[in-house]
């Protein structure tokens, strides 16, 4: 039986007017293509038809149950199945993108129910992340460059279930600047509490992945972090974060004194004074402590803290880049992305699920692919690629 083009169009329009007509045409078309392909396969390969097997595919707001032709010798694989496989991979990618953008597994399932007409349980959605888990695992274990000019390190705390209890656990991020001035997250690690012993284990892992030298570490004020760094990278310089120090100081004073203290603190830690020196900055810091020690004894003790030296390292660098190396702000921005992603979830089900989520956010930061301007104004301390 032969139909004219007009008759075919009329038949298709009639089907499309019916409820679920589009899915009917999709199913018929896909199955017809596969049957035609099997016929050609049988002719060229001297093979024989051998029934059908079922295969699901995404249709218009519902799943299609396709009948895929089989052959006796089992060597027939319709070309269209390759496209359907890509469709499944795309769906998994979309699911994980929604998840790391802040939706829970339950909410991802609801989105897929709305789009594809198929309900996905939280466990089914979680299984859709298997490909993402493999990619994240490979990314976390990938080889590193042997040299990075700068590495920023910090920890954020996220409620995580471990066994029968939930507590805030530390998740450590290391953000590096490459010699070409782009940035790269070296890794995301979990230890239940923040401590220098945890950092030693992290540094050992980084060295096992190829890291040999770092010119400058910029870190929060974790107690004894410098000991852990110098144990593994003896030639590195260390800058303790100025913002963390300011927060510590502000906690020690009454609310009515916070603004005045913040103004005094800003004058001590200048970032744009090309004529500043470490000696001048230390003098300003001692005067700052003397002033506030009259009201708060804490500052008298703080004045004699031997770690103070590590807060002034940035002044030994070109004045044009000091504001980029005297805080861990770049990592803190990433931490805020973490918190935005995890805020809707409450407690994460386990540390592995949290690492999957944080690493997924870290490894897709497009901003890190752009070169950071002005960093190469410091030509003596770092080895930049031209």
N, C-alpha and C positions, 0 to 999 in steps of 0.2 A: 504494500500500500504506500503510495506516494502522496505527500501533501505539498501544496504551494506554500511559499513564504508567508503569504497572508493567512492561510489556514493555520500554520504553525503558531503565528503570533496570536491569533484568536484563541487557540487552545491554551496557550500559556497565560493569556490574560484571564481566561475563565478559571484556571487553577489558582492564579494569584489572588483572585477575588475571594476565594474561600479562606476560611480560618486556617492558619498554618500553611497556606499555599506556598510561601517562599521556601519553607523547609522541605516541602514535598518535591519541589523542583530541584533543590539542591541535592537531595538524596537520589532522585532519579538520574540526575546528570552525572553525579560522581560514580554511581554504580554502572551506568551505561559506558562511561569512559573506561572503567576497569575491565568490564566484560569485553569491550572491543580490543583493548590491549592484550587480554588473554588470548583472544582469537588469533591475533598476529603472532603472539609468542608460540602458540601451539604449531602454527604453520612453519615457523622458522626453526624451532627446536625439536620438532617431532614429538611434542608432548601432548597430554590429554587433559581435558577438564576433569576436576575432581571435587565438585561441590563448592561450598562457601564457608567462610569463617566470619565471625562478627568483629566489628571494630567501631569504637565510638569516636565521634568528631564533634566539634562545636558548630552549631547552626545558629539560627536567629533566635536568641533567647531560649534555646533549649539544646539538649544533646541529640545528635543524630545517631541512630543505630544502623551502620552500613553493613552490607553483605559483600565481603571482599572475596573475589574468585580465587580458587586454589587450583593447582595442577597436580597430576599424579607424581611427577618427579620432584615436586617441591621447590623448583628453581624460579618460580614466578613471583615477582614483587612489583606491583603496580607503581608507576612513577608518582601517581597522585598521593601515595602513602608517604613519600618523602616530604611532600608539602604539608600533609597532615601532621607529620612528626614535628616539623618546624612550628606548626601552629601550637602544638602541645608545649614545646620549649618556650614559645613566646608567652603562653599562658602562665607557665611557671615563673618566668621573669617578671611578668606583670604582678603576680601574686606577691612575690618577694619585694618588689618595689613598693607596693601598697603597705606591706608589713613594716618595712624600714622607714616609711614615711609617717608612721604613727598609728596605723590601724592594727587592731588586735587580730588574731587568727579568726575569731568569730566574725568580726566585721569584714574581713577579706572574703570569707565564705558567703556573707550576705551580698557583697558586691557581685560575686560570680553567679549567685542565684538570680540576681536581677538581670545581669547581662546575658548569661547562657541558659538560664532556666533550670539549672541543676544545683541542688543543695550540696554544699561541702561542709562536712563536720570539721571541728577544729583539728582533729587528728589527720583528716585528709588534707587540709590546707598545710599542716606541718610537713606532711610527706611531700607536698609539692616543692618544698624548699630543699629537697635532697641535692639537686644540682647546685643550688646556691651554697649549700654546706661544703660540697666538694671544692667549689671555686674559692670559698673563704679559706678553707684548710690549706689549699695550695698557695694562696696569697700570703697567709701567715707564716708559711715555711719557705717562702721563696728566697733565693740567694740575694744578698745585699751588696752594694758597692763596698769597696774596702775603705773609702774615705768620704766623710761628710764634713763640710765646714762647721755647721751648727746643728745641734740636736736639742730640741725643747722637750722636757719631760714633766709630766704631771699626772695626778690621779683624780678620778671622780668616783663618787660613791653612789651605788645604785641598789635599791632594795632587791634582794635575791633570795629565793628559797633554796635552802640546803638541808635536805632531809625533811624533818617535820617543822623546822623553824625558818623564819624570815628575818634577815638583818641586812643592813647596808654594808655591802662589800666593796673593796677597792678595785677599780679597773684602771690599769696603767696604760697611758698612750705615749708613744715617742714619735714626735714629728720632726723630721730632718729637713735641712736645706741642702740640696744637691750642689755640686760645683757649677752647674749651669743656672743656678738661682731659682729653679723650680723646687717644689716641696714634695715630700713623700712621707706617709705614715709608715714607720718601720715595723710597728707591731702594736697589738692590743693584748694585754695580759691581765690575768686575774689572780689576786691573792686576797684572802678574807680581810686582812688588815694591811694598812700602809706601813712600810718599814724598810730600813736599809738592807736587811737580809733578802727581802723580796727583790730589791733592785739588783743585788749581786747576781741572783739567779737569772734575771732578765738580761743583764750584761753578758753573762756567759752564753746565753742563747744567741744574742746578737753576734758575738764573736764566732760562734759555731756556724753561723750563716754567712760569714765572710767579712764582717766589719772589723777593721784594724785600727783606724785612727779617727778622732774627732778633735777639731781645734777648740770648740767652745760648747760646753753644756750650759743650758739655761734651765734652772730647776726651781721648783717650789722649795720651801724652807724645811723640808723633811729632815729630821734630826740625823746627822751623820751621813747624809747623802754624799758629801764630798769624799768620805772614806771609801764608799762603795765605788764611786767613779774612779778615784785615783788608784784603786787596787787593780783595775782593768785597763785604764787609759791614763797612764802616768803623766803624759805630756799635755793633757788637756787643761784648759782654763775653765773655771766655773763661775757663773753669775747666778746668785740667788735672787729670786724674783722680788722686785721692789713692791709690787702690788700686794703680795702675801705679807710682806713686812708691815706695810701701812695698815692692812686689816688687823694685824696683831696689835699694833699700837692703838688703834681706835677702840679696840675692845677694852683697853686698860683705863680709859678716861670717861668721865661723865658726858652725857649728851651735849651739855652746854659748851663743852670744850672741844668737841669733835671738829668743828669747822676751823677753828684757830690752829689746832694741831695739824690738820690736813694741809693748811696753807704753809705752815712751817716745814712740814715734811717735803712739800713740793720744792721749796727753796733749797733744801739740803740735797735732794737728788735731781739736779738739773740735767737735762738731756741735750740741750741745744747751745750750750756755752762752749764755744771752741777754745776758749782760754782756760777752761776749768782743768783741774788736776786732781788726782786721787788724794793728795795731801790736803788741798783746800777743802775737798768734800768731807774728809774725815774731821777737819777742824769744825766745819759747820755742823756735822753730826754730833760732835761732843758738846757744842754749845746748845744744840737742840735738846740733848739728854739732860744737860745741867738745868735748863729752863724748866722742863716738865718734871724733873725729879723733885723740885720744890713742892709740887702738889702730889706727885705719885712716885713712891719709892721704887717702883718697878724700873723706871728709866735710869736710876742710878746703877742698878745691877746690869741693865742692858748696855750701858756705856762701856763696860769692861768685858763684854762678851767677845771672845776671840773670833767668832764667826762673822762679826761685822765686816771684816775685811772682804768677804766674798760678795758683799752687796755693792762694792765699788769697782768691780772688774770692768764694767762697761765703759768707764771713763778712759781706760787705756786704748779704746778703739776710736776710729774716726767719728767726730761729733755728729756727722750726718746720718749715722746708722744707730746711734746709741738708743734711740727710742724703740728700735726694733729688737734690741737684744737685752734690755734690762727688765723685761717681764716675760711671763709665760702666756701672754695674751693670745697668741695664735692657737695654743692648745686649748685654752679656756673657751675660745670660740667654738672649737670642735666639741668640747664638753657640753656646751649649751645645745649643740645639735643633738648630742646623745640624750640630754634631758628632755628635749622637745619630742624625741622619738619614743622615749620610755614613759613619759608622763601619763599617758592614757592607760597604761597597762597595770599600774600598781606594782606589785612584785613580779619580777621575771621568774619563770618556773625553775630555772637552774642556771649555773654559771655558763654552761655551753651555749644555751639559748641567748644569753646576754652577749657573749663574745660574738656570736653569729650576727646579732643585730648591730653592735657597735662597729665591727669590722666591715659590715655591709655599708654602713654610713661612711666610714673612713676611706674605703677603697674606691669610692665613686665621686670624690670631691673634685669637681672640674676646676675650681679656683686654684688648686695646687699645680695645675699644668702650666699656669702663667708664670713668667719670670718675675721675681720680686725686684722692683726698681730700687736703685741706690745702694743695695747691699755691696756691690762691687766698688763702691767708693773706698771701702777698706781693702787696700791692696797688699798690705804687709802681713796682716794676721791670717788671711785666708788664701787658698789657692783656687782661684776662679778659672773656669774655662772661658776662653775668648769666644 
